[in-house]
Amino acid sequence: MNNSPFLSVRPSRDNIISAHERVLFHGKKTPLLSSTAINEMVGCEIYFKAENFQKAGAFKFRGASNVVMGLDESYLEHGVATHSSGNHAGALALAAKLRGAKAFIVMPNTAPKIKVKAVKSYGAEVIFCEPNQKAREDTLAEVVEKENALFIHPYDNYSIIAGQATAAKEILEEKPGTDFIFVPVGGGGLASGSCLSANYFSSKTRVIGCEPAGADDAYRSLRDGKIHPSVNPKTISDGLLTSLSPKTFSILGELLERIVLVEENEIISAMRLVWERMKIIIEPSSAVPLAALYKERENFRGKKVAVIISGGNVDLDKLPWL
Amino acid sequence: MNNSPFLSVRPSRDNIISAHERVLFHGKKTPLLSSTAINEMVGCEIYFKAENFQKAGAFKFRGASNVVMGLDESYLEHGVATHSSGNHAGALALAAKLRGAKAFIVMPNTAPKIKVKAVKSYGAEVIFCEPNQKAREDTLAEVVEKENALFIHPYDNYSIIAGQATAAKEILEEKPGTDFIFVPVGGGGLASGSCLSANYFSSKTRVIGCEPAGADDAYRSLRDGKIHPSVNPKTISDGLLTSLSPKTFSILGELLERIVLVEENEIISAMRLVWERMKIIIEPSSAVPLAALYKERENFRGKKVAVIISGGNVDLDKLPWL
């Protein structure tokens, strides 16, 4: 553990503040958007944190750039490697490119074309595998051994979590009285980071996790007090197929308010609503929190709610309502 | 003419300044967005004026709200009326709603569903007609006579033009050294307003009009020194089907630098590029200026160029690349 270049314990308040400086070196402080029409439909005051406008099109650039910008040259000599359904892949590839390092990315062969294209456009090497957790991990292990690259896990890594925490930090700085932050839950990196930021920067703010009912492993894991792997998840939310990890499970078990589950048709409706009313492109995973908020709108009437739009990387040839 | 509640002469600098105050009463100062990737592709510094984020999803709210907010109660007694392929329709309907007035909107029966839906959602009455200039005008004349409503022309109206001018005014206030403003040309309201604002607020700034080659009536009109009607235009840019009018023809003839024509495939590529790289939804008409700038990029290398994204009202069931 002493040789690891990553944070070895749960990120502190100061770790997140330092992470934020590193993230903003290349990343963006994304805007908070709102829609009168959607506020009226839901009955509360919603701020959408537009991480679809983040570098590489998703919040994942925060974690990846925090790690890569913080590494000593020596760790980057043989490049970095990871497995990812897409957004962490693009984020890590771009962060590596910005530091002149190589990147090796293991991607499921079902990943959206636009995400694969983005990774390649940043000069990374893509290695495809079957779309399940075991194939990802096995393929990655081979790549890491062969290339001697530094493995950067998409979420079971405290430095990554500290980076993802900076989105919620920005929300709480811009809208101090926020009652709730709604976040999608895949591997739990964004949710964990958001919980930590709420805890450190705004004690009144509660974080609500949102998951597709067809990929409810985090919901079941937190309910049962043990990590359930994500087995054959069925959802169009391609960013939410992964399982919690020891680090994210531990943080969420302690700090997450609860998880709301939503159906596929609710996700598609919420996605289309945002496209039509807000004129921004969000990916299916990013529609899950709004779908959850709409479903439970009676419980949040009049509240000040932030919704993290996690990303905007959508295959424009394959829209879910067509 | 003395009974008209509209500006009777070409808007002055002060008219545009007053219009801006009225527009911002309900309208938005929209953001200027940029994309590193697109800047690199085109070779200049581009600012996209995001009027797709404007109220009712298009710049047209500026003109409509300037007129409607500036009218005496007495003029609104029987409501307002217009003909429009869509965005002026939605804008006028919303502006009327905000003042508690009725609105009667003549729309071609080919107008995008999302635009018709928006107009109806603002409580206006929609009257459909055949998709040509004569049918629009005849149908409108009937409606105006029957309802005694006040006709608000989508662009042959100096008060409308003063409102549309406020988008360029905002650009020039935020980016004082702007070399060029690229705007789409339909009836010429936005282009005329942009020319006036450039003339009053930034003498170095030139305005370039952009038109689909399949609807090149403004190009031919300015070349030949007389208004050519738009006959059977063939383009997916549904906001650019109309002809210039005496008022817009006169302003553009004097102040517009020139018009660049682009092909349909160039419009579709530019539209998709913005969706993919900027994660914002723009309608085909709004992609015409970027397509024009890209086509002539050699002439604008290193320049500071604003591109007005005129609107984001797209039928999401009918994307041009599918």
HADDOCK unambig.tbl for C-alpha pairs under 7 A between the chains (distance, minus, plus):
assign (segid A and resid 52 and name CA) (segid B and resid 279 and name CA) 6.63 0.50 0.50
assign (segid A and resid 53 and name CA) (segid B and resid 278 and name CA) 6.88 0.50 0.50
assign (segid A and resid 53 and name CA) (segid B and resid 279 and name CA) 6.65 0.50 0.50
assign (segid A and resid 278 and name CA) (segid B and resid 53 and name CA) 6.89 0.50 0.50
assign (segid A and resid 279 and name CA) (segid B and resid 52 and name CA) 6.62 0.50 0.50
assign (segid A and resid 279 and name CA) (segid B and resid 53 and name CA) 6.64 0.50 0.50
assign (segid A and resid 279 and name CA) (segid B and resid 280 and name CA) 5.84 0.50 0.50
assign (segid A and resid 279 and name CA) (segid B and resid 281 and name CA) 4.77 0.50 0.50
assign (segid A and resid 279 and name CA) (segid B and resid 312 and name CA) 6.01 0.50 0.50
assign (segid A and resid 280 and name CA) (segid B and resid 279 and name CA) 5.83 0.50 0.50
assign (segid A and resid 280 and name CA) (segid B and resid 280 and name CA) 4.29 0.50 0.50
assign (segid A and resid 280 and name CA) (segid B and resid 281 and name CA) 5.43 0.50 0.50
assign (segid A and resid 281 and name CA) (segid B and resid 279 and name CA) 4.77 0.50 0.50
assign (segid A and resid 281 and name CA) (segid B and resid 280 and name CA) 5.44 0.50 0.50
assign (segid A and resid 281 and name CA) (segid B and resid 281 and name CA) 6.40 0.50 0.50
assign (segid A and resid 312 and name CA) (segid B and resid 279 and name CA) 6.04 0.50 0.50
assign (segid A and resid 317 and name CA) (segid B and resid 322 and name CA) 6.51 0.50 0.50
assign (segid A and resid 322 and name CA) (segid B and resid 317 and name CA) 6.50 0.50 0.50
